[in-house]
Structures are given as structure tokens and as C-alpha cells.
């Protein structure tokens, strides 16, 4: 078995192979490599640190418990992000059943319908925890990201924070390539408008 | 100069740093058109801000919390390979010595096999004698074991049922063994998850 120090230099596929051989150190290496990117993606999706911790934990438990289902012709990180995104989106959908959406109806098919079904909040009464989170996610760009539709948010974060190609994002999110391009274009447009607003 | 301003998807191509065939005319246009250059700069401000976003760190105990709920099994073939690896010497010279000894033994056995094969009658006689001895030993032991475990009447019933009875008995034994192994494995998994 490779020494623990060697694991850090192995490609993902080799570390996954070692994890499938029952090497706990390989499981931990996969967590070490991706805990920050996965947590950051989930945190920016749900905007609640404690919840993001729980969802990140759920993501890794799902991934590591079902490593035998990973197909090595795809990038491990794409598979991991797919599960992380699904976990976050599932949570947001469940929460939408309990609360009224701020982002517009998920059933809206046109931008106008989304705008019409979205709710503008004028008064933010924040708890101490929310204030702390607001500091972490408080920059203008973070605020603007939080107002994007979840689908746009996943795409733009994978593209520009994780540096994924359009094709990888399409594969990760199970979306057609054209849809990914459209979402990223619209997300950039909305972010640009939001930042213009803050600059004025 | 091309007086058509760039379309939004053309601005996206430039922001993404695409280097395709059609990008050069777009770059040339931007170099000469103040309006399009301003739109491109605006788009780049957004992308630069996104790409400067940091990663957040989760709680430092995340890995421990995850591993407490992930059952880690060592497959049988890996455990067997590890056992063999543990028996192998660690140092280079010791491994070389083991290789020499192993090769010598393998060579001697090969020569012995070739010698036996070249004397076919003797080999067949010795093999059949050995097989008869082993068969009578196994059958005798099995019969004694069956009598002592099941009793005379049960053994007589099995003998009377012929091949079908023996087959059913063996299948029943195998089914019970497999069921027991799966049950124990499920119990181990459940206790591992609880732990």
C-alpha cells in the first residue's frame, strides 16, 4: 500500500481505486482534496453554514459509500460535484415546499415568468448567525450570486469558481450544453446588472 | 471597420478566452469599437470578481464525521494480497534471496514433474495409488463423521434416498452457510454504521 504521503501525489482515479480496496487513508485523501470546493459550492447554494456542513457531510457519505458506482471514464470531481449539487438543489426544493420562494417559481419557463413569481424583500432582519454569514458572503458579488436562480448559481459557480469547462458542467448537471451556455450567459448578465447597481 | 456591434454571445466568447477561427474578427472589432470594448470590460469585471472568490473551509472534523458513517470493507482478494505482501521480506537483499530460493524450489519441482512424466506408467501407477488412498481416507472419515453426527438411522435414510437426497442435503447446507455469512455481514455493517 502506498505511504500516506504518496497519496497526495496520486491522481484521483488511483486514490479511488485504493479506496475501493478498503483503504481508509484513501477515503480521507478524497475528503481532504475536495472538502473545500464542495463545501464552498454548497454554502453558496444554501447560504447557511451549519446546513452547508450537514449537506457537505451527506454528499461525502453518499459518494464514499457508493464508490463502486463511480465510472472511471468520467472525472471523479465531476461526479462528486454532481452529487453535491443534487444534494443542495434537493434541499432547496424541499425548503421551497415549506416557504415562499424568493427566487421565482421553479416552474417558470421564461425570464418574465420568473420575475413575476419572484419576491423582493425590502427589510432584512438578521440574527447574529445570519450577520456572521453575511460577513462571509457579504461582498457585492456574493450577494448578487445569492439572488440568482439555483440553476444559474450552480452553473456560474462551477464555471468561474471551480474552473470547469462548459462540457464538464453539462455532464455534471445533466443539462444540454446549449442550456448551460444560456444559463451562464444569463447569470453573467444578471450579475453585471447587480454590480452596476452597487457601483452607482 | 465592421460597424456591427458584438452580440452578447460573441462577448461571452471573448470573456471565455476562446481561440477559435471566428474570434480574431471579434477581437479586431473590439480594438476599434469603444462601445463594445466597454461592454467587454464590464463583462470581465464580473468574471474577474467571480474567479477571485475564495473557497470556504468546513469544520475541521468533517472527515472524522464522514468516516464514522462510511463502512470501509477490505475485499477478500485485497486481504489475501496484503497477507502475502506481509510475508515477503522488506529489504532488497532479503527479497533477492527469497527469489533465488523460490526459483530453485520451482526448478526442482519442474524437473521432478518432467521426470515423472517421462516415466508414464510409473507416474500413472503412483498417481492412482495415491488417489485411491486419499479417496478411501476421505470416504472413511466422512462416513465416520456422518455416523457420529447424525446417527445410524439418518445415514441409512440418506443412503436410501440416493443422489437426489445427497444433492438436496448439500444444497441445504450451502444455503444455510451462505445465509449465515450474509446475515453476519449485514450485522457487521449495521454495527460499523452505529459505531
Boltz contact constraints between the chains, C-beta under 6 A:
constraints:
  - contact:
      token1: [A, 21]
      token2: [B, 78]
      max_distance: 6.0
  - contact:
      token1: [A, 22]
      token2: [B, 72]
      max_distance: 6.0
  - contact:
      token1: [A, 22]
      token2: [B, 73]
      max_distance: 6.0
  - contact:
      token1: [A, 22]
      token2: [B, 74]
      max_distance: 6.0
  - contact:
      token1: [A, 24]
      token2: [B, 72]
      max_distance: 6.0
  - contact:
      token1: [A, 28]
      token2: [B, 63]
      max_distance: 6.0
  - contact:
      token1: [A, 31]
      token2: [B, 63]
      max_distance: 6.0
  - contact:
      token1: [A, 31]
      token2: [B, 66]
      max_distance: 6.0
  - contact:
      token1: [A, 35]
      token2: [B, 58]
      max_distance: 6.0
  - contact:
      token1: [A, 35]
      token2: [B, 62]
      max_distance: 6.0
  - contact:
      token1: [A, 36]
      token2: [B, 55]
      max_distance: 6.0
  - contact:
      token1: [A, 36]
      token2: [B, 57]
      max_distance: 6.0
  - contact:
      token1: [A, 37]
      token2: [B, 55]
      max_distance: 6.0
  - contact:
      token1: [A, 39]
      token2: [B, 56]
      max_distance: 6.0
  - contact:
      token1: [A, 39]
      token2: [B, 58]
      max_distance: 6.0
  - contact:
      token1: [A, 40]
      token2: [B, 55]
      max_distance: 6.0
  - contact:
      token1: [A, 40]
      token2: [B, 56]
      max_distance: 6.0
  - contact:
      token1: [A, 43]
      token2: [B, 56]
      max_distance: 6.0
  - contact:
      token1: [A, 53]
      token2: [B, 58]
      max_distance: 6.0
  - contact:
      token1: [A, 53]
      token2: [B, 59]
      max_distance: 6.0
  - contact:
      token1: [A, 56]
      token2: [B, 58]
      max_distance: 6.0
  - contact:
      token1: [A, 57]
      token2: [B, 65]
      max_distance: 6.0
  - contact:
      token1: [A, 57]
      token2: [B, 66]
      max_distance: 6.0
  - contact:
      token1: [A, 60]
      token2: [B, 66]
      max_distance: 6.0
  - contact:
      token1: [A, 61]
      token2: [B, 66]
      max_distance: 6.0
  - contact:
      token1: [A, 61]
      token2: [B, 69]
      max_distance: 6.0
  - contact:
      token1: [A, 61]
      token2: [B, 70]
      max_distance: 6.0
  - contact:
      token1: [A, 64]
      token2: [B, 70]
      max_distance: 6.0
  - contact:
      token1: [A, 65]
      token2: [B, 70]
      max_distance: 6.0
  - contact:
      token1: [A, 141]
      token2: [B, 49]
      max_distance: 6.0
  - contact:
      token1: [A, 160]
      token2: [B, 50]
      max_distance: 6.0
  - contact:
      token1: [A, 160]
      token2: [B, 51]
      max_distance: 6.0
  - contact:
      token1: [A, 161]
      token2: [B, 53]
      max_distance: 6.0
  - contact:
      token1: [A, 185]
      token2: [B, 12]
      max_distance: 6.0
  - contact:
      token1: [A, 188]
      token2: [B, 46]
      max_distance: 6.0
  - contact:
      token1: [A, 191]
      token2: [B, 46]
      max_distance: 6.0
  - contact:
      token1: [A, 192]
      token2: [B, 42]
      max_distance: 6.0
  - contact:
      token1: [A, 192]
      token2: [B, 46]
      max_distance: 6.0
